[in-house]
Amino acid sequence: MKNSFENEYAEYCIDNGVVLFVYKQNIAIELAGAMEIVSDRLKLQKGKAYPILCDIRGIKDINKDARRYLATEGSLLTKAVAFISDTPLSQMLTDLYLIANIPPIPTKVVSNELEGMEFLLEFIE
């Protein structure tokens, strides 16, 4: 499989030891979508754990089941996650995710890619 992937929800690639994950604009995610997102990411990673820089600014809605799935199953082969969130809506969705689903890995909300990469540096091999 190539080092990048795209589905109806997001585009993702592996670059410099980090999975870069960008959700498409105005996307709504339900459980089936969350399952597809995780499955595709795991195929891309080929069994190796990575830190993830996840740009969630395109998400317009994500239901409770999808949030729960991403917080648990979505943490598989994940060393740490930095969420890029710089709009009130993406910030609200991220806060809800972190409060309700307490991810089992180091997780930080950042406002841009540079800040996210700085957080993830210690998790890159």
All heavy atoms as an XYZ file, in Angstrom:
987
protein
N       0.841     -1.183      0.000
C       0.000      0.000      0.000
C       0.883      1.243      0.000
O       1.940      1.265      0.609
C      -0.926     -0.020      1.217
C      -1.852      1.163      1.313
S      -3.057      0.962      2.661
C      -4.519      0.953      1.662
N       0.446      2.293     -0.651
C       1.224      3.520     -0.733
C       1.269      4.247      0.605
O       0.569      3.894      1.543
C       0.653      4.415     -1.831
C      -0.805      4.766     -1.626
C      -1.341      5.511     -2.833
C      -2.830      5.784     -2.621
N      -3.397      6.524     -3.703
N       2.078      5.309      0.675
C       2.240      6.069      1.914
C       1.212      7.172      2.083
O       1.375      8.059      2.907
C       3.645      6.664      1.997
C       4.589      5.753      2.731
O       4.174      4.767      3.321
N       5.850      6.075      2.709
N       0.165      7.145      1.275
C      -0.933      8.089      1.445
C      -2.237      7.382      1.102
O      -2.241      6.348      0.444
C      -0.746      9.327      0.563
O      -0.813      8.968     -0.794
N      -3.326      7.960      1.587
C      -4.629      7.332      1.385
C      -5.695      8.415      1.454
O      -5.528      9.425      2.141
C      -4.895      6.284      2.476
C      -6.008      5.350      2.147
C      -5.780      4.206      1.413
C      -7.303      5.630      2.545
C      -6.808      3.345      1.098
C      -8.342      4.779      2.231
C      -8.091      3.631      1.508
N      -6.794      8.186      0.739
C      -7.923      9.111      0.792
C      -9.209      8.298      0.742
O      -9.315      7.327      0.004
C      -7.868     10.071     -0.393
C      -8.999     11.061     -0.416
C      -8.871     12.065     -1.556
O      -7.839     12.080     -2.254
O      -9.823     12.833     -1.743
N     -10.164      8.691      1.568
C     -11.502      8.114      1.490
C     -12.495      9.275      1.516
O     -12.085     10.432      1.404
C     -11.751      7.069      2.596
C     -11.634      7.638      3.997
O     -11.845      8.816      4.242
N     -11.287      6.778      4.938
N     -13.768      8.989      1.669
C     -14.754     10.067      1.608
C     -14.694     11.015      2.811
O     -15.272     12.095      2.785
C     -16.164      9.514      1.444
C     -16.657      8.736      2.652
C     -18.048      8.164      2.449
O     -19.020      8.927      2.509
O     -18.128      6.940      2.221
N     -13.970     10.625      3.854
C     -13.910     11.411      5.086
C     -12.641     12.244      5.228
O     -12.673     13.326      5.815
C     -14.022     10.500      6.313
C     -15.284      9.697      6.318
C     -15.291      8.370      5.886
C     -16.482     10.264      6.727
C     -16.463      7.636      5.876
C     -17.662      9.533      6.707
C     -17.645      8.215      6.282
O     -18.806      7.504      6.255
N     -11.521     11.712      4.765
C     -10.243     12.355      5.055
C      -9.162     11.950      4.060
O      -9.317     10.991      3.308
C      -9.798     11.978      6.465
N      -8.075     12.696      4.123
C      -6.844     12.354      3.422
C      -5.785     12.141      4.486
O      -5.708     12.908      5.442
C      -6.423     13.496      2.505
C      -7.422     13.789      1.419
C      -7.012     14.995      0.577
O      -5.835     15.415      0.632
O      -7.888     15.510     -0.117
N      -4.972     11.090      4.335
C      -3.921     10.876      5.300
C      -2.695     10.285      4.646
O      -2.771      9.619      3.622
C      -4.344     10.058      6.512
C      -5.480      9.091      6.389
C      -5.308      7.754      6.672
C      -6.753      9.515      6.035
C      -6.360      6.863      6.604
C      -7.807      8.635      5.958
C      -7.605      7.295      6.242
O      -8.648      6.415      6.162
N      -1.535     10.599      5.245
C      -0.262     10.112      4.729
C       0.719      9.988      5.889
O       0.476     10.504      6.979
C       0.293     11.058      3.659
S       0.816     12.659      4.273
N       1.801      9.290      5.628
C       2.887      9.195      6.604
C       4.023     10.057      6.077
O       4.471      9.891      4.942
C       3.350      7.735      6.792
C       2.189      6.884      7.316
C       4.558      7.679      7.736
C       2.486      5.400      7.360
N       4.468     11.001      6.906
C       5.524     11.919      6.507
C       6.423     12.190      7.712
O       5.939     12.602      8.773
C       4.908     13.224      5.995
C       5.931     14.161      5.392
O       6.935     13.685      4.830
O       5.734     15.385      5.496
N       7.710     11.925      7.551
C       8.692     12.171      8.616
C       8.306     11.534      9.945
O       8.429     12.153     11.004
C       8.926     13.669      8.795
C       9.617     14.280      7.594
O      10.540     13.706      7.035
N       9.149     15.438      7.170
N       7.791     10.307      9.902
C       7.492      9.566     11.110
C       6.191      9.940     11.794
O       5.942      9.526     12.923
N       5.336     10.719     11.102
C       4.051     11.142     11.653
C       2.949     10.849     10.636
O       3.131     11.074      9.442
C       4.059     12.656     11.973
C       2.693     13.141     12.426
C       5.112     12.974     13.020
N       1.806     10.368     11.123
C       0.645     10.244     10.255
C      -0.045     11.608     10.260
O      -0.447     12.114     11.310
C      -0.343      9.155     10.742
C      -1.625      9.186      9.914
C       0.301      7.775     10.671
N      -0.114     12.216      9.081
C      -0.811     13.489      8.905
C      -2.213     13.168      8.413
O      -2.378     12.490      7.405
C      -0.081     14.369      7.892
C       1.381     14.663      8.197
C       2.037     15.407      7.043
C       1.516     15.441      9.485
N      -3.197     13.657      9.115
C      -4.584     13.268      8.899
C      -5.412     14.541      8.764
O      -5.463     15.345      9.686
C      -5.031     12.468     10.125
C      -6.240     11.633      9.922
C      -6.130     10.279      9.719
C      -7.498     12.205      9.954
C      -7.260      9.490      9.552
C      -8.626     11.428      9.788
C      -8.508     10.065      9.580
N      -6.047     14.742      7.594
C      -6.838     15.955      7.363
C      -8.258     15.551      6.970
O      -8.473     14.924      5.928
C      -6.225     16.834      6.250
C      -7.072     18.083      6.027
C      -4.786     17.202      6.583
N      -9.217     15.905      7.821
C     -10.617     15.642      7.497
C     -11.080     16.583      6.402
O     -10.691     17.752      6.372
C     -11.507     15.814      8.735
C     -11.458     14.623      9.653
C     -10.632     14.627     10.770
C     -12.227     13.491      9.397
C     -10.573     13.531     11.615
C     -12.163     12.397     10.230
C     -11.340     12.417     11.336
O     -11.275     11.323     12.161
N     -11.920     16.080      5.504
C     -12.485     16.897      4.440
C     -13.468     17.907      5.015
O     -13.990     17.736      6.117
C     -13.149     15.999      3.403
C     -12.113     15.135      2.699
C     -12.701     14.336      1.591
C     -11.588     13.554      0.904
N     -12.118     12.703     -0.153
N     -13.733     18.948      4.260
C     -14.584     20.039      4.718
C     -16.051     19.616      4.856
O     -16.563     18.860      4.027
C     -14.491     21.222      3.754
C     -13.153     21.921      3.798
C     -12.827     22.448      5.189
O     -13.581     23.190      5.795
N     -11.665     22.044      5.699
N     -16.673     20.102      5.907
C     -18.110     19.903      6.170
C     -18.510     18.437      6.261
O     -19.584     18.045      5.800
C     -18.953     20.622      5.113
C     -18.733     22.109      5.165
O     -18.744     22.712      6.242
N     -18.501     22.709      4.010
N     -17.660     17.630      6.850
C     -17.917     16.191      6.963
C     -18.667     15.883      8.259
O     -18.423     16.503      9.284
C     -16.585     15.402      6.865
C     -16.827     13.984      6.372
C     -15.816     15.397      8.132
C     -17.089     13.912      4.924
N     -19.604     14.960      8.170
C     -20.320     14.448      9.340
C     -19.920     12.982      9.496
O     -19.887     12.238      8.512
C     -21.823     14.576      9.152
N     -19.618     12.583     10.718
C     -19.120     11.222     10.942
C     -20.046     10.481     11.893
O     -20.346     10.965     12.980
C     -17.690     11.243     11.513
C     -16.760     12.021     10.587
C     -17.171      9.819     11.725
C     -15.403     12.297     11.177
N     -20.466      9.300     11.448
C     -21.229      8.380     12.286
C     -20.362      7.157     12.512
O     -19.239      7.073     12.018
C     -22.554      8.054     11.612
C     -23.436      9.294     11.496
C     -24.828      9.002     10.995
O     -25.148      7.833     10.704
O     -25.608      9.956     10.898
N     -20.871      6.170     13.250
C     -20.076      5.004     13.623
C     -19.464      4.294     12.416
O     -18.276      3.968     12.427
C     -20.905      4.020     14.450
C     -20.177      2.755     14.896
C     -18.932      3.083     15.712
C     -21.121      1.863     15.686
N     -20.234      4.048     11.369
C     -19.700      3.349     10.191
C     -18.533      4.115      9.583
O     -17.532      3.523      9.169
C     -20.800      3.141      9.150
N     -18.634      5.429      9.544
C     -17.542      6.246      9.031
C     -16.313      6.173      9.913
O     -15.190      6.078      9.420
N     -16.514      6.210     11.212
C     -15.394      6.103     12.149
C     -14.677      4.762     11.971
O     -13.439      4.703     11.987
C     -15.889      6.265     13.581
N     -15.442      3.709     11.772
C     -14.847      2.383     11.574
C     -14.027      2.347     10.282
O     -12.926      1.786     10.251
C     -15.936      1.317     11.576
C     -16.607      1.179     12.934
S     -18.059      0.114     12.913
C     -17.257     -1.478     12.914
N     -14.529      2.961      9.225
C     -13.799      3.010      7.950
C     -12.516      3.838      8.092
O     -11.459      3.450      7.602
C     -14.692      3.612      6.866
C     -14.032      3.675      5.511
C     -14.944      4.249      4.438
O     -16.183      4.267      4.612
O     -14.397      4.694      3.408
N     -12.610      4.951      8.779
C     -11.451      5.819      8.986
C     -10.338      5.058      9.716
O      -9.180      5.070      9.296
C     -11.871      7.077      9.783
C     -12.738      7.984      8.908
C     -10.658      7.815     10.335
C     -13.524      9.023      9.687
N     -10.678      4.373     10.796
C      -9.682      3.633     11.570
C      -9.114      2.478     10.747
O      -7.898      2.265     10.714
C     -10.275      3.125     12.905
C      -9.304      2.186     13.610
C     -10.623      4.304     13.805
N      -9.959      1.754     10.062
C      -9.511      0.632      9.240
C      -8.518      1.088      8.167
O      -7.459      0.474      7.977
C     -10.718     -0.055      8.590
O     -10.301     -1.057      7.701
N      -8.842      2.159      7.483
C      -7.956      2.665      6.435
C      -6.633      3.159      7.017
O      -5.566      2.940      6.449
C      -8.637      3.788      5.648
C      -9.763      3.272      4.756
O      -9.835      2.052      4.505
O     -10.579      4.109      4.313
N      -6.681      3.838      8.158
C      -5.447      4.318      8.785
C      -4.552      3.144      9.186
O      -3.342      3.163      8.973
C      -5.746      5.187     10.008
C      -4.468      5.689     10.702
C      -4.752      6.494     11.940
N      -5.518      5.807     12.950
C      -5.015      4.908     13.810
N      -3.747      4.549     13.753
N      -5.790      4.358     14.721
N      -5.146      2.103      9.753
C      -4.359      0.941     10.171
C      -3.726      0.242      8.967
O      -2.580     -0.218      9.053
C      -5.230     -0.028     10.969
C      -5.673      0.490     12.343
C      -6.650     -0.485     12.986
C      -4.490      0.758     13.247
N      -4.428      0.189      7.840
C      -3.837     -0.382      6.619
C      -2.638      0.444      6.177
O      -1.599     -0.109      5.794
C      -4.875     -0.432      5.498
C      -5.933     -1.478      5.691
C      -6.969     -1.388      4.584
C      -8.182     -2.232      4.908
N      -9.294     -1.972      3.977
N      -2.788      1.752      6.219
C      -1.696      2.647      5.832
C      -0.475      2.435      6.721
O       0.658      2.419      6.258
C      -2.166      4.112      5.916
C      -1.127      5.175      5.618
C      -0.767      5.182      4.130
C      -1.637      6.543      6.041
N      -0.691      2.241      8.007
C       0.401      2.110      8.974
C       1.083      0.749      8.947
O       2.177      0.611      9.504
C      -0.116      2.415     10.378
C      -0.473      3.869     10.558
C      -0.982      4.174     11.946
O      -2.040      4.769     12.079
N      -0.270      3.772     12.978
N       0.472     -0.246      8.358
C       1.089     -1.569      8.189
C       1.644     -2.140      9.493
O       2.754     -2.649      9.558
C       2.200     -1.516      7.155
C       1.736     -1.104      5.786
C       2.907     -1.001      4.846
C       2.461     -0.411      3.527
N       3.584     -0.052      2.675
N       0.883     -2.007     10.582
C       1.272     -2.617     11.848
C       2.250     -1.825     12.692
O       2.660     -2.282     13.752
N       2.637     -0.637     12.259
C       3.589      0.182     13.011
C       2.859      1.334     13.691
O       2.003      1.978     13.106
C       4.657      0.742     12.071
C       5.711      1.538     12.802
C       6.804      2.012     11.881
C       7.788      2.851     12.705
N       8.767      3.515     11.889
N       3.210      1.606     14.960
C       2.607      2.711     15.716
C       3.274      4.033     15.334
O       4.489      4.089     15.135
C       2.752      2.473     17.214
N       2.467      5.075     15.241
C       2.935      6.418     14.892
C       2.243      7.464     15.758
O       1.112      7.259     16.197
C       2.575      6.766     13.438
C       3.344      6.049     12.389
C       2.889      4.849     11.858
C       4.525      6.581     11.878
C       3.577      4.187     10.858
C       5.229      5.922     10.873
C       4.748      4.735     10.367
O       5.445      4.085      9.388
N       2.879      8.621     15.913
C       2.139      9.777     16.421
C       1.273     10.312     15.278
O       1.606     10.123     14.096
C       3.242     10.774     16.799
C       4.436     10.354     16.026
C       4.298      8.890     15.751
N       0.165     10.977     15.619
C      -0.772     11.444     14.595
C      -1.057     12.923     14.786
O      -1.397     13.368     15.879
C      -2.084     10.636     14.656
C      -1.788      9.170     14.342
C      -3.122     11.207     13.693
C      -2.972      8.255     14.391
N      -0.935     13.664     13.681
C      -1.333     15.063     13.631
C      -2.653     15.096     12.862
O      -2.698     14.772     11.679
C      -0.278     15.906     12.924
C      -0.576     17.396     12.810
C      -0.694     18.033     14.194
C       0.509     18.097     12.002
N      -3.718     15.431     13.551
C      -5.073     15.284     13.019
C      -5.757     16.650     12.888
O      -6.092     17.278     13.887
C      -5.868     14.371     13.947
S      -7.478     13.925     13.325
N      -5.975     17.084     11.652
C      -6.633     18.362     11.384
C      -8.142     18.111     11.333
O      -8.659     17.557     10.371
C      -6.136     18.928     10.067
C      -6.660     20.322      9.790
O      -7.689     20.716     10.375
O      -6.038     21.015      8.964
N      -8.829     18.529     12.380
C     -10.269     18.256     12.498
C     -11.141     19.448     12.114
O     -12.353     19.417     12.298
C     -10.622     17.808     13.926
C     -10.318     18.922     14.929
C      -9.921     16.514     14.282
C     -10.915     18.677     16.285
N     -10.543     20.482     11.540
C     -11.300     21.692     11.241
C     -12.423     21.478     10.234
O     -13.365     22.252     10.199
C     -10.356     22.801     10.774
C      -9.415     23.245     11.894
C      -8.412     24.250     11.428
N      -7.390     23.580     10.609
C      -6.275     24.148     10.206
N      -6.032     25.412     10.522
N      -5.406     23.486      9.488
N     -12.364     20.406      9.441
C     -13.411     20.165      8.452
C     -14.637     19.461      9.006
O     -15.677     19.408      8.343
N     -14.547     18.907     10.212
C     -15.673     18.156     10.772
C     -16.783     19.112     11.190
O     -16.565     20.029     11.961
C     -15.231     17.312     11.986
C     -14.197     16.280     11.578
C     -16.447     16.634     12.623
C     -13.604     15.499     12.749
N     -18.000     18.856     10.659
C     -19.133     19.683     11.081
C     -19.985     18.978     12.125
O     -20.687     19.629     12.890
C     -19.992     20.100      9.893
C     -20.797     18.986      9.274
C     -21.720     19.495      8.196
C     -22.540     18.338      7.648
N     -23.428     18.724      6.601
N     -19.898     17.636     12.178
C     -20.651     16.892     13.181
C     -20.049     15.502     13.333
O     -19.564     14.921     12.362
C     -22.123     16.779     12.770
C     -22.980     16.167     13.877
O     -22.786     16.537     15.052
O     -23.840     15.322     13.567
N     -20.098     14.992     14.566
C     -19.653     13.624     14.833
C     -20.513     13.104     15.975
O     -20.620     13.736     17.020
C     -18.134     13.563     15.163
C     -17.692     12.128     15.388
C     -17.768     14.479     16.291
C     -16.186     11.948     15.419
N     -21.159     11.962     15.743
C     -22.087     11.487     16.773
C     -21.356     10.760     17.908
O     -20.167     10.469     17.832
C     -23.226     10.657     16.173
C     -22.820      9.276     15.719
O     -21.773      8.753     16.064
N     -23.670      8.651     14.922
N     -22.104     10.512     18.961
C     -21.537      9.939     20.193
C     -20.860      8.593     19.951
O     -19.759      8.343     20.445
C     -22.644      9.797     21.234
C     -22.187      9.266     22.563
C     -23.355      9.189     23.530
C     -22.940      8.634     24.868
N     -24.073      8.548     25.795
N     -21.495      7.703     19.188
C     -20.906      6.386     18.922
C     -19.591      6.515     18.153
O     -18.627      5.800     18.430
C     -21.887      5.503     18.156
C     -23.077      5.084     18.994
O     -22.970      5.082     20.244
O     -24.135      4.768     18.405
N     -19.550      7.417     17.197
C     -18.324      7.625     16.418
C     -17.216      8.176     17.309
O     -16.063      7.738     17.224
C     -18.598      8.562     15.251
N     -17.544      9.138     18.176
C     -16.549      9.687     19.104
C     -15.985      8.605     20.008
O     -14.777      8.512     20.221
C     -17.154     10.806     19.963
C     -17.375     12.102     19.251
C     -17.690     13.239     20.204
N     -18.727     12.939     21.175
C     -20.021     13.182     21.020
N     -20.448     13.724     19.896
N     -20.892     12.897     21.971
N     -16.873      7.777     20.541
C     -16.442      6.706     21.437
C     -15.529      5.722     20.700
O     -14.490      5.311     21.225
C     -17.669      5.981     22.006
C     -17.294      4.937     23.059
C     -18.503      4.227     23.642
N     -19.442      5.158     24.257
C     -20.726      5.272     23.898
N     -21.232      4.512     22.955
N     -21.508      6.131     24.506
N     -15.899      5.349     19.489
C     -15.102      4.413     18.701
C     -13.713      5.000     18.405
O     -12.699      4.324     18.555
C     -15.818      4.062     17.398
C     -15.123      2.983     16.614
C     -15.350      1.641     16.900
C     -14.208      3.298     15.616
C     -14.699      0.647     16.195
C     -13.560      2.308     14.903
C     -13.808      0.986     15.196
O     -13.155      0.005     14.506
N     -13.680      6.255     17.998
C     -12.394      6.882     17.681
C     -11.510      7.021     18.918
O     -10.287      6.929     18.828
C     -12.618      8.244     17.019
C     -13.195      8.173     15.602
C     -13.577      9.567     15.120
C     -12.224      7.514     14.636
N     -12.108      7.218     20.083
C     -11.330      7.342     21.319
C     -10.752      6.012     21.769
O      -9.710      5.978     22.421
C     -12.195      7.930     22.426
N     -11.403      4.914     21.428
C     -10.923      3.597     21.864
C     -10.202      2.891     20.726
O      -8.973      2.834     20.706
C     -12.080      2.742     22.408
O     -13.101      2.636     21.412
C     -12.653      3.339     23.682
N     -10.945      2.374     19.778
C     -10.348      1.650     18.644
C      -9.441      2.562     17.824
O      -8.457      2.111     17.251
C     -11.435      1.051     17.754
C     -12.333      0.054     18.453
C     -11.577     -1.126     19.025
O     -10.715     -1.697     18.329
O     -11.850     -1.496     20.181
N      -9.778      3.829     17.766
C      -8.972      4.787     17.018
C      -7.608      5.042     17.631
O      -6.749      5.644     17.007
N      -7.391      4.569     18.838
C      -6.095      4.741     19.494
C      -5.125      3.602     19.178
O      -3.960      3.674     19.549
C      -6.293      4.834     21.011
O      -7.035      5.990     21.316
N      -5.607      2.574     18.491
C      -4.729      1.458     18.132
C      -3.568      1.953     17.273
O      -3.758      2.746     16.357
C      -5.509      0.386     17.364
C      -6.589     -0.350     18.132
C      -7.383     -1.263     17.192
C      -5.991     -1.164     19.268
N      -2.381      1.483     17.573
C      -1.155      1.852     16.866
C      -0.954      3.366     16.806
O      -0.469      3.908     15.830
C      -1.135      1.250     15.454
C      -1.067     -0.270     15.384
C      -1.064     -0.747     13.946
C       0.152     -0.806     16.128
N      -1.335      4.031     17.877
C      -1.179      5.481     17.979
C      -0.345      5.797     19.214
O      -0.691      5.394     20.314
C      -2.567      6.160     18.088
O      -3.335      5.803     16.944
C      -2.431      7.659     18.162
N       0.752      6.518     19.027
C       1.624      6.892     20.144
C       1.130      8.149     20.854
O       1.281      8.274     22.061
C       3.040      7.125     19.636
C       3.719      5.874     19.124
C       5.103      6.228     18.656
C       5.863      4.985     18.248
N       7.248      5.318     17.882
N       0.595      9.078     20.084
C       0.089     10.347     20.620
C      -0.702     11.022     19.510
O      -0.509     10.715     18.328
C       1.230     11.251     21.063
N      -1.581     11.950     19.896
C      -2.378     12.676     18.902
C      -2.368     14.162     19.224
O      -2.559     14.557     20.376
C      -3.846     12.191     18.874
C      -4.676     13.039     17.905
C      -3.942     10.735     18.481
N      -2.151     14.963     18.191
C      -2.328     16.406     18.279
C      -3.478     16.757     17.346
O      -3.440     16.453     16.155
C      -1.066     17.144     17.867
N      -4.530     17.354     17.896
C      -5.686     17.783     17.104
C      -5.523     19.253     16.745
O      -5.374     20.090     17.640
C      -6.983     17.642     17.899
C      -7.430     16.229     18.123
C      -7.388     15.682     19.396
C      -7.909     15.460     17.082
C      -7.818     14.388     19.622
C      -8.332     14.164     17.294
C      -8.289     13.621     18.570
N      -5.584     19.586     15.458
C      -5.575     20.979     15.037
C      -7.015     21.466     15.062
O      -7.881     20.944     14.361
C      -4.982     21.157     13.625
C      -3.541     20.657     13.585
C      -5.076     22.635     13.202
C      -2.934     20.648     12.197
N      -7.250     22.465     15.893
C      -8.600     22.975     16.101
C      -8.523     24.473     16.310
O      -8.075     24.921     17.354
C      -9.210     22.285     17.334
O     -10.434     22.857     17.673
N      -8.956     25.240     15.307
C      -8.847     26.694     15.465
C     -10.157     27.426     15.191
O     -10.158     28.638     15.019
C      -7.736     27.253     14.587
C      -8.050     27.156     13.107
O      -9.070     26.545     12.731
O      -7.265     27.697     12.303
N     -11.261     26.698     15.181
C     -12.567     27.338     15.030
C     -13.396     27.000     16.260
O     -13.159     25.987     16.923
C     -13.310     26.837     13.775
O     -13.624     25.450     13.944
C     -12.473     27.029     12.513
N     -14.374     27.814     16.578
C     -15.211     27.504     17.745
C     -15.884     26.130     17.640
O     -15.946     25.401     18.628
C     -16.245     28.636     17.752
C     -15.560     29.765     17.065
C     -14.689     29.120     16.009
N     -16.349     25.742     16.441
C     -17.004     24.447     16.286
C     -16.021     23.304     16.490
O     -16.297     22.369     17.244
C     -17.674     24.320     14.912
C     -18.346     22.975     14.637
C     -19.445     22.680     15.668
C     -18.907     22.932     13.231
N     -14.861     23.366     15.862
C     -13.902     22.270     16.037
C     -13.398     22.218     17.476
O     -13.156     21.138     18.013
C     -12.747     22.366     15.033
O     -11.979     23.521     15.219
N     -13.262     23.353     18.119
C     -12.848     23.379     19.527
C     -13.905     22.727     20.411
O     -13.592     21.944     21.303
C     -12.579     24.807     19.987
C     -12.033     24.883     21.398
C     -10.672     24.241     21.550
O      -9.760     24.511     20.768
N     -10.504     23.388     22.532
N     -15.173     23.026     20.151
C     -16.261     22.437     20.931
C     -16.298     20.913     20.744
O     -16.425     20.167     21.715
C     -17.608     23.037     20.509
C     -18.791     22.490     21.293
S     -20.358     23.101     20.674
C     -20.481     22.201     19.134
N     -16.139     20.453     19.499
C     -16.147     19.010     19.232
C     -14.963     18.326     19.919
O     -15.101     17.244     20.479
C     -16.116     18.744     17.724
C     -17.375     19.119     16.951
C     -17.134     19.003     15.451
C     -18.554     18.260     17.367
N     -13.809     18.967     19.893
C     -12.628     18.392     20.530
C     -12.789     18.339     22.041
O     -12.464     17.328     22.667
C     -11.373     19.210     20.167
O     -11.301     19.322     18.754
C     -10.124     18.537     20.677
N     -13.295     19.403     22.630
C     -13.517     19.420     24.081
C     -14.477     18.305     24.485
O     -14.242     17.592     25.466
C     -14.066     20.769     24.535
C     -13.050     21.880     24.446
O     -11.839     21.584     24.318
O     -13.463     23.051     24.487
N     -15.543     18.158     23.732
C     -16.528     17.111     24.014
C     -15.881     15.726     23.926
O     -16.083     14.876     24.782
C     -17.701     17.229     23.030
C     -18.898     16.341     23.274
C     -19.528     16.631     24.632
C     -19.925     16.560     22.174
N     -15.087     15.519     22.884
C     -14.384     14.247     22.695
C     -13.463     13.952     23.884
O     -13.479     12.855     24.444
C     -13.576     14.314     21.391
C     -12.595     13.194     21.194
C     -12.999     11.947     20.742
C     -11.241     13.384     21.445
C     -12.092     10.922     20.552
C     -10.322     12.371     21.257
C     -10.754     11.144     20.810
O      -9.855     10.137     20.620
N     -12.668     14.932     24.289
C     -11.694     14.711     25.353
C     -12.351     14.509     26.715
O     -11.887     13.697     27.511
C     -10.706     15.878     25.414
C      -9.787     16.020     24.201
C      -8.965     17.304     24.305
C      -8.881     14.812     24.051
N     -13.420     15.226     26.987
C     -14.105     15.106     28.275
C     -14.881     13.797     28.383
O     -14.810     13.091     29.383
C     -15.050     16.307     28.503
C     -14.219     17.571     28.697
C     -15.963     16.071     29.697
C     -15.027     18.858     28.606
N     -15.602     13.460     27.338
C     -16.491     12.299     27.384
C     -15.786     10.976     27.124
O     -16.262      9.930     27.553
C     -17.630     12.478     26.380
N     -14.646     11.018     26.426
C     -14.043      9.760     25.984
C     -12.621      9.525     26.476
O     -12.022      8.538     26.113
C     -14.071      9.697     24.454
C     -15.470      9.753     23.918
O     -16.252      8.835     24.101
N     -15.827     10.868     23.300
N     -12.058     10.392     27.236
C     -10.713     10.300     27.798
C      -9.809      9.317     27.025
O      -9.751      8.125     27.322
C     -10.745      9.932     29.284
C     -11.651     10.900     30.024
C      -9.337      9.964     29.866
C     -11.888     10.558     31.471
N      -9.111      9.807     26.004
C      -8.240      8.937     25.206
C      -7.134      8.301     26.052
O      -6.613      8.948     26.966
C      -7.642      9.884     24.168
C      -8.448     11.122     24.222
C      -9.091     11.181     25.560
N      -6.761      7.054     25.742
C      -5.738      6.354     26.518
C      -4.307      6.708     26.123
O      -3.365      6.097     26.617
C      -6.035      4.881     26.217
C      -6.608      4.905     24.840
C      -7.393      6.190     24.752
N      -4.135      7.666     25.240
C      -2.807      8.064     24.766
C      -2.625      9.568     24.989
O      -3.603     10.293     25.148
C      -2.636      7.733     23.265
C      -3.808      8.341     22.485
C      -2.527      6.244     23.030
C      -3.605      8.375     21.019
N      -1.381     10.060     24.987
C      -1.177     11.502     25.120
C      -1.903     12.247     23.997
O      -1.762     11.905     22.818
C       0.339     11.668     25.003
C       0.896     10.328     25.395
C      -0.117      9.327     24.921
N      -2.686     13.242     24.360
C      -3.513     13.973     23.402
C      -3.472     15.455     23.737
O      -3.567     15.838     24.904
C      -4.974     13.473     23.470
O      -4.994     12.061     23.225
C      -5.846     14.161     22.442
N      -3.323     16.271     22.704
C      -3.283     17.718     22.912
C      -4.030     18.413     21.784
O      -3.964     17.993     20.636
C      -1.830     18.203     22.946
C      -1.694     19.682     23.247
C      -0.245     20.071     23.425
C      -0.162     21.554     23.814
N       1.220     21.960     24.028
N      -4.729     19.485     22.123
C      -5.388     20.318     21.132
C      -4.456     21.491     20.834
O      -3.969     22.158     21.753
C      -6.745     20.836     21.647
C      -7.414     21.713     20.597
C      -7.642     19.674     22.023
N      -4.186     21.720     19.551
C      -3.286     22.785     19.121
C      -4.004     23.662     18.095
O      -5.033     23.271     17.545
C      -1.981     22.210     18.530
C      -1.229     21.385     19.577
C      -2.258     21.352     17.299
N      -3.445     24.822     17.820
C      -4.101     25.723     16.877
C      -3.502     25.694     15.476
O      -4.078     26.241     14.545
C      -4.082     27.160     17.411
O      -2.755     27.581     17.607
N      -2.340     25.020     15.313
C      -1.742     24.942     13.977
C      -0.803     23.739     13.876
O      -0.483     23.094     14.882
C      -1.010     26.245     13.632
C       0.080     26.570     14.627
O       0.998     25.791     14.846
N      -0.025     27.739     15.256
N      -0.350     23.473     12.660
C       0.490     22.302     12.399
C       1.831     22.376     13.134
O       2.290     21.372     13.686
C       0.721     22.174     10.891
C       1.439     20.907     10.505
C       1.537     20.701      9.005
O       0.642     21.164      8.266
O       2.518     20.063      8.584
N       2.439     23.533     13.165
C       3.736     23.678     13.839
C       3.641     23.330     15.321
O       4.463     22.578     15.850
C       4.277     25.098     13.659
C       5.619     25.388     14.325
C       6.713     24.475     13.782
C       5.998     26.841     14.113
N       2.629     23.852     15.976
C       2.426     23.557     17.399
C       2.182     22.055     17.608
O       2.688     21.461     18.563
C       1.233     24.372     17.905
C       1.044     24.338     19.390
C      -0.172     25.143     19.833
O      -0.707     25.959     19.069
O      -0.594     24.934     20.995
N       1.443     21.447     16.694
C       1.191     20.003     16.778
C       2.456     19.189     16.615
O       2.699     18.237     17.363
N       3.288     19.560     15.649
C       4.537     18.832     15.430
C       5.477     18.982     16.623
O       6.171     18.035     16.980
C       5.209     19.317     14.144
C       4.462     18.888     12.887
S       4.244     17.099     12.730
C       5.912     16.590     12.384
N       5.490     20.141     17.253
C       6.322     20.334     18.444
C       5.896     19.385     19.560
O       6.734     18.791     20.230
C       6.249     21.786     18.917
C       6.988     22.740     18.016
C       6.790     24.207     18.384
O       6.021     24.511     19.327
O       7.404     25.055     17.715
N       4.588     19.226     19.744
C       4.081     18.294     20.760
C       4.453     16.853     20.410
O       4.828     16.065     21.288
C       2.560     18.432     20.885
C       1.906     17.327     21.683
C       2.100     17.227     23.057
C       1.104     16.390     21.065
C       1.500     16.212     23.793
C       0.499     15.366     21.793
C       0.702     15.276     23.162
N       4.378     16.491     19.135
C       4.591     15.098     18.714
C       6.064     14.708     18.606
O       6.379     13.508     18.520
C       3.891     14.845     17.375
C       2.366     14.979     17.401
C       1.804     14.858     15.986
C       1.738     13.945     18.321
N       6.993     15.668     18.621
C       8.411     15.374     18.437
C       8.930     14.260     19.330
O       9.668     13.395     18.871
C       9.252     16.633     18.672
C       9.484     17.524     17.461
C      10.239     18.777     17.879
C      10.182     16.791     16.358
N       8.563     14.260     20.576
C       9.088     13.252     21.499
C       8.564     11.842     21.218
O       9.090     10.874     21.719
C       8.771     13.638     22.954
C       7.307     13.535     23.320
C       7.058     13.892     24.778
O       7.299     13.042     25.638
O       6.633     15.038     25.021
N       7.548     11.719     20.369
C       6.950     10.421     20.066
C       7.409      9.863     18.718
O       7.015      8.769     18.336
C       5.422     10.515     20.094
C       4.893     11.044     21.389
C       4.531     12.364     21.529
C       4.788     10.206     22.498
C       4.045     12.861     22.733
C       4.320     10.684     23.707
C       3.938     12.013     23.832
N       8.218     10.616     17.970
C       8.696     10.190     16.662
C       9.950      9.334     16.834
O      10.856      9.689     17.567
C       9.019     11.409     15.757
C       7.760     12.231     15.526
C       9.619     10.948     14.430
C       8.011     13.550     14.820
N       9.974      8.205     16.129
C      11.176      7.334     16.176
C      12.150      7.730     15.110
O      11.829      8.098     14.041
C      10.759      5.873     15.950
C      10.050      5.318     17.133
C       9.710      3.839     16.952
O      10.130      3.220     15.960
O       9.002      3.330     17.793
